[in-house]
Amino acid sequence: MSRAFLFPGQGAQTIGMGRDLADAYPAARAVFDEVDDALGEKLSAVIWEGDQDTLTLTQNAQPALMATSIAAVRALEADGIPVTSAAYVAGHSLGEYSALTAAGAISVADAARLLRARGAAMQEAVPVGVGAMAAILGLSLEQVRAVAADAAQGEVCAAANDNDPGQVVVSGHKAAVERATVLAKEAGAKRAVLLPVSAPFHCALMAPAADVMAEALSTVQIKNPVVPVVANVVAEAVTDAAQIKTLLVDQVTGAVRWRESVSWMLDKGVDDFWEIGAGKALIGMVRRIDRSAATRAIGSAADVETAAAG
């Protein structure tokens, strides 16, 4: 089988995630220690002993999810399953940073600092209450794009996440997104619901955050990854460090082309998808894209041990 490692994005965070990995694998614990050192605070305490609201703050959730994913990668490596056993790595939105870290393109410390900056910049780009996101279920990408265009009425409203054949997320000004939910239902959507997010990610309103990330990334060394990374904004594999840096800036305002990314990997012969870190949202999307694909979630020490046992 040809394998891909997938890394989750925001929304997968839960209190206690990664703790049993850290308890069972010294290499996993070292990841959380490295993130704490890089940020100059005990983010691990927030992850394991804090409250969900604090963990869910964008500037906490983003480095926390990366730390949990990389802890799982280190545990897999300790049990004889290196990242190079995957043909490709890919991550959903912030998960792309986890994928790049797993593939050796970005250090754990730099990823933690970048994600702290990214989370804060994305939160600050748009005042709370000005923007919104909504999930549209049961319409095609083309249909959702048409709905978003009709709903905009001079404001921003765009398809932000193309997750799977039945789920596209729109993002933009709150009133425009609310109009899109009404128009989507009129167009035959099964559901159109506002999401509990604090900012309108992956649309033009995030331009100030993209500027912040361009500055932050200019100070960080990015290496060529040891495994090709399927990037969100181009939905194909990239291996050049300079291109990766550019795409990470573009990703802040650009759409997450997840359905296309998975389809691209399927076309390249990948038939086994492992979601590394918290949650199982991505493998759910994979199954909706291709029911014949094998999937596995690696979020706990038991999951690692099962994978290592074959």
KADADA-V709253 format. One record per residue. N is the residue number from 1. D_LAST is the distance of its C-alpha to the last C-alpha in Angstrom with 2 decimals. Layout:
BEGIN
n: {N	N}
d_last: {D_LAST	D_LAST}
END
This chain:
BEGIN
n: {1	2	3	4	5	6	7	8	9	10	11	12	13	14	15	16	17	18	19	20	21	22	23	24	25	26	27	28	29	30	31	32	33	34	35	36	37	38	39	40	41	42	43	44	45	46	47	48	49	50	51	52	53	54	55	56	57	58	59	60	61	62	63	64	65	66	67	68	69	70	71	72	73	74	75	76	77	78	79	80	81	82	83	84	85	86	87	88	89	90	91	92	93	94	95	96	97	98	99	100	101	102	103	104	105	106	107	108	109	110	111	112	113	114	115	116	117	118	119	120	121	122	123	124	125	126	127	128	129	130	131	132	133	134	135	136	137	138	139	140	141	142	143	144	145	146	147	148	149	150	151	152	153	154	155	156	157	158	159	160	161	162	163	164	165	166	167	168	169	170	171	172	173	174	175	176	177	178	179	180	181	182	183	184	185	186	187	188	189	190	191	192	193	194	195	196	197	198	199	200	201	202	203	204	205	206	207	208	209	210	211	212	213	214	215	216	217	218	219	220	221	222	223	224	225	226	227	228	229	230	231	232	233	234	235	236	237	238	239	240	241	242	243	244	245	246	247	248	249	250	251	252	253	254	255	256	257	258	259	260	261	262	263	264	265	266	267	268	269	270	271	272	273	274	275	276	277	278	279	280	281	282	283	284	285	286	287	288	289	290	291	292	293	294	295	296	297	298	299	300	301	302	303	304	305	306	307	308	309	310}
d_last: {12.43	14.54	13.55	16.07	16.16	18.83	21.00	23.16	26.92	29.67	29.61	26.08	27.48	27.55	29.00	26.48	23.72	21.69	23.41	20.55	18.70	21.98	22.35	18.98	18.83	22.14	21.16	20.73	24.06	25.68	25.12	27.09	29.70	30.10	30.64	33.14	34.97	35.10	36.59	38.79	37.80	35.23	33.22	30.47	33.03	33.61	29.90	29.37	32.86	34.91	35.91	34.30	37.42	37.39	33.72	34.34	37.14	36.11	36.66	34.35	31.64	31.01	30.33	28.57	25.98	25.49	25.13	22.45	20.43	20.86	20.04	16.59	16.33	17.51	15.03	12.11	14.17	14.73	11.09	10.96	10.36	14.02	15.89	16.71	13.28	14.94	17.86	19.80	20.21	22.59	24.10	26.48	29.86	29.44	25.69	26.78	27.81	24.36	22.92	25.63	25.05	21.32	22.43	25.09	28.05	29.35	29.27	28.12	31.76	33.19	30.76	31.79	35.44	35.23	33.59	36.17	38.85	37.33	37.09	40.64	42.02	40.55	41.97	45.35	45.71	46.89	48.77	47.10	48.24	49.15	45.87	43.29	40.20	39.54	36.73	37.98	36.04	36.76	38.57	37.57	37.61	40.97	42.41	41.36	42.87	46.08	46.12	45.60	48.42	50.73	49.91	50.49	54.31	54.72	51.87	48.26	45.80	42.87	39.46	37.21	33.64	32.68	29.45	28.79	31.10	32.58	32.74	34.94	36.26	39.81	41.25	44.78	47.98	47.75	50.59	49.23	45.75	47.45	49.48	46.32	44.87	48.09	48.23	44.60	45.31	48.44	46.39	44.16	41.27	39.51	39.45	40.70	40.16	40.92	37.99	38.30	38.22	40.71	41.41	41.34	38.45	38.03	41.62	44.87	45.79	43.19	45.24	46.39	42.80	42.04	44.99	43.68	40.27	41.99	43.86	40.88	38.71	41.65	41.31	37.58	36.00	33.31	31.50	29.92	26.22	23.63	21.83	24.15	24.88	25.79	28.91	30.23	33.78	33.26	30.03	28.93	27.34	29.49	29.26	32.80	33.49	36.97	35.87	33.16	35.91	38.13	35.50	34.73	38.44	38.59	35.65	37.79	40.18	38.13	36.06	32.29	31.42	27.96	28.16	29.32	26.69	23.82	25.83	26.30	22.59	22.13	25.05	23.44	20.49	17.94	16.08	13.19	14.68	13.37	16.26	16.43	18.90	21.15	21.24	19.93	23.04	21.74	18.97	21.79	23.90	21.36	21.23	25.02	25.20	22.94	21.68	19.55	17.29	13.74	13.66	11.84	13.87	13.20	16.35	15.85	14.54	12.66	11.01	10.08	8.82	6.64	5.29	5.30	3.78	0.00}
END
